[in-house]
Amino acid sequence: MLIAVGAFAAMDTLLKLLSQHYPPMQVSAMRGYASLPFILLPLVFTGKFAELKPVHWKLHLLRGVLAVFMLTGFVYAISVLSLADAYAIYLSAPLIVTALSGPVLGEKVGWHRWAAVVVGLCGVMVMLRPSGSSVATYGALAAFICAISYAISAVGVRILTRTDSNTSVVFWSMAIMTLVNSIIAIPRWVPIRFEHVGMIVACGFVGAIAAIMLTRAFRSAPVSVVAPFEYTALLWGVAIDWLVWGTLPGARMYVGGGIVIGSGLYIIWRESREHMAPPAASTGAA
């Protein structure tokens, strides 16, 4: 998950740069076209094309549609917000994942973690509170919609990895997202400049790495355990904003983001405490 978060931060920086020249739907489609070859390349060398076969194709379709909302919404969000501001809102996703992992996946989520989810979402409300800029507010809402889409998709990954390969999970989501975004983007498609080709290819490369590592992470552990490590994205966002654009988050984002991250860290602490607790002693006869 830590590798995935770092790769996503690099990709998001490139997406933000590209969003200054192309519409959000087109940027999302270009990201998909650039990533698909890197996902398929290992199969060319190994000949394991059977790994692409989808088992739960309806769930793949759902994740592909969610990816449209997720990536396009995030591209729009970072086009009008700083990376750190968008990340602070987007990082509510692990809290939503934790909330969904109980009723959908049957994973144990106690009242302590439910309380943390509620507190964390209050932090999101702090960040979503309308300010003087309606554009920034729309950007914040887009980031939150992206977080909800990601959370549902992450739960879907946990279900899909029980039967489908990592390659199948990553490929079909990316392919469906790319196709839908391309169809929607065609009427407003802007010719791609030659000087941006390198950025698009790099975006596809790091995006493919991020998607593969993310899928592997959710295959390896319960989503309520893995997802909170995405909070390291905020560190990347603040650093990149400062180094590339010379900006820092506002006070409301620090407060709301702090509440969200604090809630997520509490969930991690509760989870680790439960795993470290000794088993209850048997009261029956040996």
Short mmCIF file of the C-alpha atoms (twelve columns), coordinates in Angstrom:
data_MODEL
# 
_entry.id   MODEL 
# 
loop_
_atom_site.group_PDB 
_atom_site.id 
_atom_site.type_symbol 
_atom_site.label_atom_id 
_atom_site.label_alt_id 
_atom_site.label_comp_id 
_atom_site.label_asym_id 
_atom_site.label_seq_id 
_atom_site.Cartn_x 
_atom_site.Cartn_y 
_atom_site.Cartn_z 
_atom_site.pdbx_PDB_model_num 
ATOM 1   C CA . MET A 1   0.000   0.000   0.000   1 
ATOM 2   C CA . LEU A 2   2.869   2.399   0.771   1 
ATOM 3   C CA . ILE A 3   4.378   1.775   -2.685  1 
ATOM 4   C CA . ALA A 4   0.953   2.256   -4.264  1 
ATOM 5   C CA . VAL A 5   0.404   5.567   -2.447  1 
ATOM 6   C CA . GLY A 6   3.789   6.940   -3.550  1 
ATOM 7   C CA . ALA A 7   3.120   5.909   -7.156  1 
ATOM 8   C CA . PHE A 8   -0.359  7.445   -7.074  1 
ATOM 9   C CA . ALA A 9   1.123   10.720  -5.769  1 
ATOM 10  C CA . ALA A 10  3.517   10.835  -8.731  1 
ATOM 11  C CA . MET A 11  0.656   10.049  -11.118 1 
ATOM 12  C CA . ASP A 12  -1.609  12.686  -9.557  1 
ATOM 13  C CA . THR A 13  1.090   15.319  -9.980  1 
ATOM 14  C CA . LEU A 14  1.245   14.519  -13.684 1 
ATOM 15  C CA . LEU A 15  -2.563  14.493  -13.930 1 
ATOM 16  C CA . LYS A 16  -2.737  17.934  -12.323 1 
ATOM 17  C CA . LEU A 17  -0.221  19.263  -14.832 1 
ATOM 18  C CA . LEU A 18  -2.130  17.710  -17.742 1 
ATOM 19  C CA . SER A 19  -5.485  19.017  -16.446 1 
ATOM 20  C CA . GLN A 20  -4.243  22.538  -17.162 1 
ATOM 21  C CA . HIS A 21  -4.313  21.727  -20.898 1 
ATOM 22  C CA . TYR A 22  -7.035  19.066  -21.386 1 
ATOM 23  C CA . PRO A 23  -10.619 18.415  -20.118 1 
ATOM 24  C CA . PRO A 24  -10.955 16.045  -17.104 1 
ATOM 25  C CA . MET A 25  -12.621 13.237  -19.107 1 
ATOM 26  C CA . GLN A 26  -9.860  13.335  -21.702 1 
ATOM 27  C CA . VAL A 27  -7.142  13.312  -19.051 1 
ATOM 28  C CA . SER A 28  -8.766  10.251  -17.468 1 
ATOM 29  C CA . ALA A 29  -8.978  8.487   -20.841 1 
ATOM 30  C CA . MET A 30  -5.343  9.294   -21.679 1 
ATOM 31  C CA . ARG A 31  -4.292  7.921   -18.300 1 
ATOM 32  C CA . GLY A 32  -6.109  4.677   -19.107 1 
ATOM 33  C CA . TYR A 33  -4.609  4.311   -22.588 1 
ATOM 34  C CA . ALA A 34  -1.144  4.915   -21.180 1 
ATOM 35  C CA . SER A 35  -1.551  2.364   -18.355 1 
ATOM 36  C CA . LEU A 36  -3.081  -0.549  -20.278 1 
ATOM 37  C CA . PRO A 37  0.110   -1.460  -22.227 1 
ATOM 38  C CA . PHE A 38  2.100   -1.658  -18.973 1 
ATOM 39  C CA . ILE A 39  -0.554  -3.936  -17.468 1 
ATOM 40  C CA . LEU A 40  -0.586  -6.231  -20.526 1 
ATOM 41  C CA . LEU A 41  3.173   -6.275  -21.159 1 
ATOM 42  C CA . PRO A 42  3.980   -8.913  -18.478 1 
ATOM 43  C CA . LEU A 43  1.374   -11.209 -20.062 1 
ATOM 44  C CA . VAL A 44  3.077   -10.878 -23.449 1 
ATOM 45  C CA . PHE A 45  6.349   -12.216 -22.004 1 
ATOM 46  C CA . THR A 46  4.767   -14.930 -19.840 1 
ATOM 47  C CA . GLY A 47  1.926   -15.941 -22.166 1 
ATOM 48  C CA . LYS A 48  -0.498  -16.056 -19.221 1 
ATOM 49  C CA . PHE A 49  -3.370  -14.374 -21.034 1 
ATOM 50  C CA . ALA A 50  -5.777  -16.726 -19.240 1 
ATOM 51  C CA . GLU A 51  -5.310  -14.483 -16.181 1 
ATOM 52  C CA . LEU A 52  -7.431  -11.857 -17.938 1 
ATOM 53  C CA . LYS A 53  -10.530 -14.066 -17.832 1 
ATOM 54  C CA . PRO A 54  -13.138 -12.400 -15.613 1 
ATOM 55  C CA . VAL A 55  -15.125 -14.578 -13.215 1 
ATOM 56  C CA . HIS A 56  -17.489 -12.016 -11.655 1 
ATOM 57  C CA . TRP A 57  -17.893 -9.852  -14.754 1 
ATOM 58  C CA . LYS A 58  -20.781 -7.848  -13.245 1 
ATOM 59  C CA . LEU A 59  -18.524 -6.739  -10.396 1 
ATOM 60  C CA . HIS A 60  -15.796 -5.862  -12.911 1 
ATOM 61  C CA . LEU A 61  -18.352 -3.738  -14.776 1 
ATOM 62  C CA . LEU A 62  -19.387 -1.993  -11.549 1 
ATOM 63  C CA . ARG A 63  -15.756 -1.220  -10.686 1 
ATOM 64  C CA . GLY A 64  -15.185 0.123   -14.195 1 
ATOM 65  C CA . VAL A 65  -18.132 2.523   -13.859 1 
ATOM 66  C CA . LEU A 66  -16.976 3.554   -10.389 1 
ATOM 67  C CA . ALA A 67  -13.515 4.191   -11.842 1 
ATOM 68  C CA . VAL A 68  -15.077 6.731   -14.219 1 
ATOM 69  C CA . PHE A 69  -16.477 8.736   -11.289 1 
ATOM 70  C CA . MET A 70  -13.348 8.161   -9.229  1 
ATOM 71  C CA . LEU A 71  -10.660 9.235   -11.685 1 
ATOM 72  C CA . THR A 72  -12.618 11.948  -13.502 1 
ATOM 73  C CA . GLY A 73  -13.826 13.431  -10.224 1 
ATOM 74  C CA . PHE A 74  -10.321 13.442  -8.843  1 
ATOM 75  C CA . VAL A 75  -8.852  15.018  -11.978 1 
ATOM 76  C CA . TYR A 76  -11.411 17.814  -11.689 1 
ATOM 77  C CA . ALA A 77  -10.739 18.177  -7.958  1 
ATOM 78  C CA . ILE A 78  -6.980  18.579  -8.359  1 
ATOM 79  C CA . SER A 79  -7.505  20.970  -11.264 1 
ATOM 80  C CA . VAL A 80  -9.175  23.479  -8.904  1 
ATOM 81  C CA . LEU A 81  -7.681  22.440  -5.544  1 
ATOM 82  C CA . SER A 82  -4.162  21.822  -4.312  1 
ATOM 83  C CA . LEU A 83  -3.063  18.183  -4.110  1 
ATOM 84  C CA . ALA A 84  -3.007  18.331  -0.309  1 
ATOM 85  C CA . ASP A 85  -6.555  19.755  -0.113  1 
ATOM 86  C CA . ALA A 86  -7.889  17.095  -2.490  1 
ATOM 87  C CA . TYR A 87  -6.027  14.347  -0.609  1 
ATOM 88  C CA . ALA A 88  -7.346  15.540  2.768   1 
ATOM 89  C CA . ILE A 89  -10.927 15.027  1.565   1 
ATOM 90  C CA . TYR A 90  -10.162 11.902  -0.470  1 
ATOM 91  C CA . LEU A 91  -8.587  10.288  2.608   1 
ATOM 92  C CA . SER A 92  -12.046 9.835   4.069   1 
ATOM 93  C CA . ALA A 93  -12.174 6.771   1.772   1 
ATOM 94  C CA . PRO A 94  -10.513 4.384   4.287   1 
ATOM 95  C CA . LEU A 95  -13.154 5.360   6.865   1 
ATOM 96  C CA . ILE A 96  -15.903 4.542   4.366   1 
ATOM 97  C CA . VAL A 97  -14.119 1.272   3.528   1 
ATOM 98  C CA . THR A 98  -14.086 0.376   7.219   1 
ATOM 99  C CA . ALA A 99  -17.802 1.158   7.475   1 
ATOM 100 C CA . LEU A 100 -18.583 -1.031  4.443   1 
ATOM 101 C CA . SER A 101 -16.287 -3.937  5.393   1 
ATOM 102 C CA . GLY A 102 -18.637 -5.015  8.190   1 
ATOM 103 C CA . PRO A 103 -22.046 -5.269  6.473   1 
ATOM 104 C CA . VAL A 104 -20.681 -6.181  3.014   1 
ATOM 105 C CA . LEU A 105 -17.694 -8.419  3.769   1 
ATOM 106 C CA . GLY A 106 -18.655 -9.694  7.201   1 
ATOM 107 C CA . GLU A 107 -15.418 -8.394  8.750   1 
ATOM 108 C CA . LYS A 108 -15.654 -7.540  12.439  1 
ATOM 109 C CA . VAL A 109 -15.964 -3.789  13.051  1 
ATOM 110 C CA . GLY A 110 -16.579 -2.946  16.719  1 
ATOM 111 C CA . TRP A 111 -18.267 0.135   18.128  1 
ATOM 112 C CA . HIS A 112 -14.896 1.805   18.763  1 
ATOM 113 C CA . ARG A 113 -14.130 1.794   15.046  1 
ATOM 114 C CA . TRP A 114 -17.689 2.806   14.178  1 
ATOM 115 C CA . ALA A 115 -17.239 5.818   16.466  1 
ATOM 116 C CA . ALA A 116 -13.953 6.622   14.732  1 
ATOM 117 C CA . VAL A 117 -15.698 6.490   11.357  1 
ATOM 118 C CA . VAL A 118 -18.366 8.958   12.534  1 
ATOM 119 C CA . VAL A 119 -15.762 11.340  13.984  1 
ATOM 120 C CA . GLY A 120 -13.691 11.105  10.807  1 
ATOM 121 C CA . LEU A 121 -16.659 11.943  8.620   1 
ATOM 122 C CA . CYS A 122 -17.291 14.987  10.840  1 
ATOM 123 C CA . GLY A 123 -13.762 16.027  9.850   1 
ATOM 124 C CA . VAL A 124 -14.806 15.673  6.210   1 
ATOM 125 C CA . MET A 125 -17.766 17.967  6.867   1 
ATOM 126 C CA . VAL A 126 -15.344 20.565  8.247   1 
ATOM 127 C CA . MET A 127 -13.392 20.457  4.986   1 
ATOM 128 C CA . LEU A 128 -16.526 20.467  2.811   1 
ATOM 129 C CA . ARG A 129 -18.041 23.521  4.520   1 
ATOM 130 C CA . PRO A 130 -18.627 26.078  1.745   1 
ATOM 131 C CA . SER A 131 -16.177 28.954  1.646   1 
ATOM 132 C CA . GLY A 132 -15.964 32.071  -0.503  1 
ATOM 133 C CA . SER A 133 -15.058 30.110  -3.625  1 
ATOM 134 C CA . SER A 134 -17.812 28.046  -5.227  1 
ATOM 135 C CA . VAL A 135 -15.266 26.422  -7.546  1 
ATOM 136 C CA . ALA A 136 -13.255 25.196  -4.571  1 
ATOM 137 C CA . THR A 137 -16.498 23.868  -3.060  1 
ATOM 138 C CA . TYR A 138 -17.316 21.944  -6.251  1 
ATOM 139 C CA . GLY A 139 -13.769 20.619  -6.211  1 
ATOM 140 C CA . ALA A 140 -14.196 19.467  -2.605  1 
ATOM 141 C CA . LEU A 141 -17.462 17.715  -3.451  1 
ATOM 142 C CA . ALA A 142 -15.801 16.050  -6.445  1 
ATOM 143 C CA . ALA A 143 -13.026 14.767  -4.164  1 
ATOM 144 C CA . PHE A 144 -15.611 13.383  -1.715  1 
ATOM 145 C CA . ILE A 145 -17.559 11.651  -4.514  1 
ATOM 146 C CA . CYS A 146 -14.232 10.200  -5.615  1 
ATOM 147 C CA . ALA A 147 -13.649 8.908   -2.061  1 
ATOM 148 C CA . ILE A 148 -17.061 7.215   -1.946  1 
ATOM 149 C CA . SER A 149 -16.485 5.615   -5.363  1 
ATOM 150 C CA . TYR A 150 -13.054 4.408   -4.309  1 
ATOM 151 C CA . ALA A 151 -14.377 2.909   -1.056  1 
ATOM 152 C CA . ILE A 152 -17.066 0.897   -2.849  1 
ATOM 153 C CA . SER A 153 -14.503 -0.175  -5.454  1 
ATOM 154 C CA . ALA A 154 -12.029 -1.228  -2.741  1 
ATOM 155 C CA . VAL A 155 -14.625 -3.496  -1.163  1 
ATOM 156 C CA . GLY A 156 -15.253 -4.891  -4.640  1 
ATOM 157 C CA . VAL A 157 -11.532 -5.642  -4.973  1 
ATOM 158 C CA . ARG A 158 -11.632 -7.631  -1.746  1 
ATOM 159 C CA . ILE A 159 -14.464 -9.751  -3.163  1 
ATOM 160 C CA . LEU A 160 -12.929 -10.112 -6.647  1 
ATOM 161 C CA . THR A 161 -9.517  -11.224 -5.380  1 
ATOM 162 C CA . ARG A 162 -11.160 -14.321 -3.936  1 
ATOM 163 C CA . THR A 163 -11.711 -15.662 -7.466  1 
ATOM 164 C CA . ASP A 164 -9.976  -13.398 -10.031 1 
ATOM 165 C CA . SER A 165 -6.281  -12.751 -10.665 1 
ATOM 166 C CA . ASN A 166 -4.610  -9.432  -9.851  1 
ATOM 167 C CA . THR A 167 -4.195  -8.781  -13.584 1 
ATOM 168 C CA . SER A 168 -7.883  -9.393  -14.274 1 
ATOM 169 C CA . VAL A 169 -8.966  -7.081  -11.450 1 
ATOM 170 C CA . VAL A 170 -6.706  -4.243  -12.625 1 
ATOM 171 C CA . PHE A 171 -7.187  -4.682  -16.390 1 
ATOM 172 C CA . TRP A 172 -10.981 -4.783  -16.628 1 
ATOM 173 C CA . SER A 173 -11.512 -1.830  -14.338 1 
ATOM 174 C CA . MET A 174 -8.989  0.211   -16.329 1 
ATOM 175 C CA . ALA A 175 -10.317 -0.928  -19.719 1 
ATOM 176 C CA . ILE A 176 -13.967 -0.139  -18.923 1 
ATOM 177 C CA . MET A 177 -13.038 3.233   -17.424 1 
ATOM 178 C CA . THR A 178 -10.940 4.127   -20.472 1 
ATOM 179 C CA . LEU A 179 -13.682 3.137   -22.925 1 
ATOM 180 C CA . VAL A 180 -16.454 5.075   -21.132 1 
ATOM 181 C CA . ASN A 181 -14.318 8.180   -20.637 1 
ATOM 182 C CA . SER A 182 -13.206 8.097   -24.286 1 
ATOM 183 C CA . ILE A 183 -16.792 7.998   -25.538 1 
ATOM 184 C CA . ILE A 184 -17.787 10.918  -23.306 1 
ATOM 185 C CA . ALA A 185 -14.618 12.915  -24.093 1 
ATOM 186 C CA . ILE A 186 -14.765 12.624  -27.913 1 
ATOM 187 C CA . PRO A 187 -16.976 15.714  -28.526 1 
ATOM 188 C CA . ARG A 188 -14.534 17.956  -26.589 1 
ATOM 189 C CA . TRP A 189 -11.310 16.113  -27.423 1 
ATOM 190 C CA . VAL A 190 -8.286  18.416  -27.576 1 
ATOM 191 C CA . PRO A 191 -5.359  17.426  -29.861 1 
ATOM 192 C CA . ILE A 192 -2.482  16.071  -27.772 1 
ATOM 193 C CA . ARG A 193 0.657   18.181  -27.855 1 
ATOM 194 C CA . PHE A 194 3.932   16.421  -28.594 1 
ATOM 195 C CA . GLU A 195 5.614   17.897  -25.498 1 
ATOM 196 C CA . HIS A 196 3.013   16.173  -23.291 1 
ATOM 197 C CA . VAL A 197 3.556   12.655  -24.658 1 
ATOM 198 C CA . GLY A 198 6.338   11.924  -22.170 1 
ATOM 199 C CA . MET A 199 4.145   12.990  -19.245 1 
ATOM 200 C CA . ILE A 200 1.284   10.804  -20.488 1 
ATOM 201 C CA . VAL A 201 3.536   7.731   -20.821 1 
ATOM 202 C CA . ALA A 202 5.047   8.353   -17.370 1 
ATOM 203 C CA . CYS A 203 1.536   8.753   -15.956 1 
ATOM 204 C CA . GLY A 204 0.555   5.392   -17.414 1 
ATOM 205 C CA . PHE A 205 3.667   3.672   -16.045 1 
ATOM 206 C CA . VAL A 206 3.351   4.863   -12.445 1 
ATOM 207 C CA . GLY A 207 -0.436  4.436   -12.622 1 
ATOM 208 C CA . ALA A 208 -0.054  0.777   -13.609 1 
ATOM 209 C CA . ILE A 209 2.406   0.182   -10.757 1 
ATOM 210 C CA . ALA A 210 0.035   1.870   -8.310  1 
ATOM 211 C CA . ALA A 211 -2.987  -0.174  -9.455  1 
ATOM 212 C CA . ILE A 212 -1.102  -3.483  -9.275  1 
ATOM 213 C CA . MET A 213 0.338   -2.742  -5.816  1 
ATOM 214 C CA . LEU A 214 -3.070  -1.575  -4.567  1 
ATOM 215 C CA . THR A 215 -4.721  -4.805  -5.713  1 
ATOM 216 C CA . ARG A 216 -1.947  -6.891  -4.155  1 
ATOM 217 C CA . ALA A 217 -2.360  -4.983  -0.883  1 
ATOM 218 C CA . PHE A 218 -6.096  -5.694  -0.682  1 
ATOM 219 C CA . ARG A 219 -5.470  -9.350  -1.544  1 
ATOM 220 C CA . SER A 220 -2.981  -9.641  1.322   1 
ATOM 221 C CA . ALA A 221 -5.020  -8.274  4.246   1 
ATOM 222 C CA . PRO A 222 -8.509  -7.107  5.313   1 
ATOM 223 C CA . VAL A 223 -9.472  -3.768  3.799   1 
ATOM 224 C CA . SER A 224 -10.014 -2.179  7.215   1 
ATOM 225 C CA . VAL A 225 -6.357  -2.906  8.008   1 
ATOM 226 C CA . VAL A 226 -4.742  -1.979  4.680   1 
ATOM 227 C CA . ALA A 227 -6.754  1.104   3.679   1 
ATOM 228 C CA . PRO A 228 -5.656  3.450   6.525   1 
ATOM 229 C CA . PHE A 229 -2.048  3.362   5.280   1 
ATOM 230 C CA . GLU A 230 -3.228  5.605   2.474   1 
ATOM 231 C CA . TYR A 231 -2.978  8.496   4.926   1 
ATOM 232 C CA . THR A 232 0.659   8.848   3.903   1 
ATOM 233 C CA . ALA A 233 -0.751  10.424  0.716   1 
ATOM 234 C CA . LEU A 234 -1.306  13.682  2.606   1 
ATOM 235 C CA . LEU A 235 2.425   13.909  3.337   1 
ATOM 236 C CA . TRP A 236 3.120   13.465  -0.368  1 
ATOM 237 C CA . GLY A 237 0.493   16.061  -1.238  1 
ATOM 238 C CA . VAL A 238 1.831   18.737  1.102   1 
ATOM 239 C CA . ALA A 239 5.425   18.128  -0.051  1 
ATOM 240 C CA . ILE A 240 4.569   18.193  -3.769  1 
ATOM 241 C CA . ASP A 241 2.374   21.293  -3.426  1 
ATOM 242 C CA . TRP A 242 5.195   23.107  -1.668  1 
ATOM 243 C CA . LEU A 243 7.969   21.960  -4.030  1 
ATOM 244 C CA . VAL A 244 6.104   22.255  -7.362  1 
ATOM 245 C CA . TRP A 245 3.460   24.949  -6.836  1 
ATOM 246 C CA . GLY A 246 4.688   26.754  -3.714  1 
ATOM 247 C CA . THR A 247 1.366   26.380  -1.866  1 
ATOM 248 C CA . LEU A 248 0.269   24.962  1.497   1 
ATOM 249 C CA . PRO A 249 -3.186  23.839  2.753   1 
ATOM 250 C CA . GLY A 250 -5.504  26.298  4.512   1 
ATOM 251 C CA . ALA A 251 -6.361  26.139  8.222   1 
ATOM 252 C CA . ARG A 252 -9.707  24.368  7.646   1 
ATOM 253 C CA . MET A 253 -7.972  21.603  5.718   1 
ATOM 254 C CA . TYR A 254 -5.429  21.136  8.516   1 
ATOM 255 C CA . VAL A 255 -8.211  20.839  11.110  1 
ATOM 256 C CA . GLY A 256 -10.506 18.588  9.074   1 
ATOM 257 C CA . GLY A 257 -7.637  16.527  7.695   1 
ATOM 258 C CA . GLY A 258 -6.226  16.095  11.192  1 
ATOM 259 C CA . ILE A 259 -9.576  14.770  12.418  1 
ATOM 260 C CA . VAL A 260 -9.815  12.330  9.497   1 
ATOM 261 C CA . ILE A 261 -6.247  11.059  9.917   1 
ATOM 262 C CA . GLY A 262 -6.615  10.829  13.700  1 
ATOM 263 C CA . SER A 263 -9.715  8.708   13.264  1 
ATOM 264 C CA . GLY A 264 -7.923  6.457   10.798  1 
ATOM 265 C CA . LEU A 265 -4.936  6.006   13.098  1 
ATOM 266 C CA . TYR A 266 -7.282  5.092   15.935  1 
ATOM 267 C CA . ILE A 267 -8.802  2.401   13.725  1 
ATOM 268 C CA . ILE A 268 -5.302  1.031   13.014  1 
ATOM 269 C CA . TRP A 269 -4.530  1.020   16.771  1 
ATOM 270 C CA . ARG A 270 -7.761  -0.802  17.600  1 
ATOM 271 C CA . GLU A 271 -7.115  -3.375  14.875  1 
ATOM 272 C CA . SER A 272 -3.545  -4.052  16.046  1 
ATOM 273 C CA . ARG A 273 -4.732  -4.299  19.668  1 
ATOM 274 C CA . GLU A 274 -7.291  -6.941  18.749  1 
ATOM 275 C CA . HIS A 275 -4.720  -9.003  16.857  1 
ATOM 276 C CA . MET A 276 -2.238  -8.798  19.768  1 
ATOM 277 C CA . ALA A 277 -4.790  -9.765  22.438  1 
ATOM 278 C CA . PRO A 278 -4.187  -13.291 23.861  1 
ATOM 279 C CA . PRO A 279 -6.921  -15.854 23.245  1 
ATOM 280 C CA . ALA A 280 -9.413  -16.328 26.041  1 
ATOM 281 C CA . ALA A 281 -8.623  -19.233 28.337  1 
ATOM 282 C CA . SER A 282 -10.805 -22.308 27.921  1 
ATOM 283 C CA . THR A 283 -13.195 -23.025 30.792  1 
ATOM 284 C CA . GLY A 284 -13.956 -26.573 29.652  1 
ATOM 285 C CA . ALA A 285 -12.226 -29.752 30.865  1 
ATOM 286 C CA . ALA A 286 -9.061  -30.715 28.994  1 
# 
